[in-house]
Amino acid sequence: MKPAHALILPLALLAAEAGAAPAYAQVQPLLAKNNCLACHAPDHKVVGPGYNEVAAKYKGRADAADYLANKIRAGSVGAWGPVPMPPNPGVDAAAARTLAEWIASGAPAK
């Protein structure tokens, strides 16, 4: 039987991995499938702000991923100027959460 401390490292690694933000490779198909890239880019403004700009605006906000996931699905008006972001009810809650976690982590494009 293994000593209890032998289980700590593998459990800690699993916990760290579970809490890790999604990588760009994971969100890229979601961005394409949901037509997000028609208005946003990872690192610059298109019609709407770049994801890096969104990340900077909400950096340090404890509920950033929850807030952004809601905005992805419900849309937004006035947060970034006069052009509204339309609601995206076709983006399921899990996909919105994955995208929001990536954005909240800084929206790394690599």
C-alpha positions in Angstrom: 0.0 0.0 0.0 1.3 3.5 -0.9 1.9 6.0 1.9 -0.7 8.8 1.9 1.8 11.4 0.9 2.4 9.5 -2.4 -1.1 10.5 -3.4 -0.8 14.2 -2.7 1.3 15.2 -5.8 -0.9 13.4 -8.3 -4.0 14.9 -6.8 -2.5 18.3 -6.7 -1.6 18.1 -10.3 -5.1 17.0 -11.2 -6.5 19.9 -9.3 -4.2 22.4 -11.0 -5.1 21.0 -14.4 -8.8 21.1 -13.6 -8.5 24.8 -12.7 -6.3 25.7 -15.6 -7.8 28.1 -18.2 -8.4 26.6 -21.6 -5.7 27.0 -24.3 -6.3 28.8 -27.6 -6.3 25.5 -29.4 -9.3 24.5 -27.3 -11.3 27.7 -27.9 -10.4 28.2 -31.5 -13.0 25.7 -32.8 -15.7 27.3 -30.5 -14.8 30.8 -31.8 -15.1 29.6 -35.4 -18.3 27.6 -34.8 -20.1 30.4 -33.1 -18.9 33.1 -35.6 -17.1 35.1 -32.8 -14.2 36.0 -35.0 -16.5 38.0 -37.3 -16.5 40.8 -34.7 -13.5 40.0 -32.4 -9.9 38.9 -32.7 -7.6 37.6 -29.9 -5.3 40.6 -30.0 -6.9 43.6 -31.7 -10.2 45.4 -32.2 -12.4 44.3 -35.2 -16.0 45.5 -34.8 -15.9 44.7 -31.1 -12.9 44.8 -28.8 -10.0 42.3 -29.0 -10.3 39.5 -26.5 -7.0 40.8 -24.9 -8.8 44.2 -24.3 -11.7 42.4 -22.7 -9.3 40.5 -20.5 -7.6 43.7 -19.4 -10.8 45.4 -18.6 -12.0 42.7 -16.3 -8.7 41.6 -14.9 -8.9 41.2 -11.1 -12.6 40.8 -11.1 -13.4 37.7 -9.1 -16.5 36.8 -11.1 -15.0 37.7 -14.5 -15.6 34.3 -16.1 -19.2 34.2 -14.9 -19.9 37.7 -16.0 -18.4 37.2 -19.4 -20.2 33.9 -20.0 -23.4 35.7 -19.3 -22.5 38.5 -21.7 -21.6 36.0 -24.4 -25.1 34.5 -24.3 -27.2 37.5 -23.3 -25.4 40.2 -25.4 -24.3 43.6 -24.2 -25.1 47.2 -24.9 -22.9 50.2 -24.0 -20.0 48.4 -22.4 -17.6 49.2 -25.3 -19.3 52.1 -26.9 -22.4 52.5 -29.1 -22.1 49.2 -31.1 -24.1 46.5 -29.2 -23.0 42.9 -29.0 -26.1 40.9 -30.0 -27.2 38.0 -27.8 -25.9 34.6 -28.7 -28.4 32.1 -27.3 -27.1 29.4 -29.7 -23.8 29.3 -27.7 -24.5 26.7 -25.0 -23.6 27.4 -21.4 -20.6 25.1 -21.4 -19.1 26.7 -24.5 -19.8 30.2 -23.2 -18.0 29.2 -19.9 -15.0 27.8 -21.8 -14.7 30.9 -23.9 -15.2 33.2 -20.8 -12.5 31.3 -18.9 -10.1 31.7 -21.7 -10.8 35.4 -22.0 -10.6 36.0 -18.3 -7.2 34.2 -18.3 -5.8 36.9 -20.6 -7.0 35.5 -24.0 -3.6 34.0 -24.9 -3.5 33.3 -28.6 -0.7 30.7 -28.4 
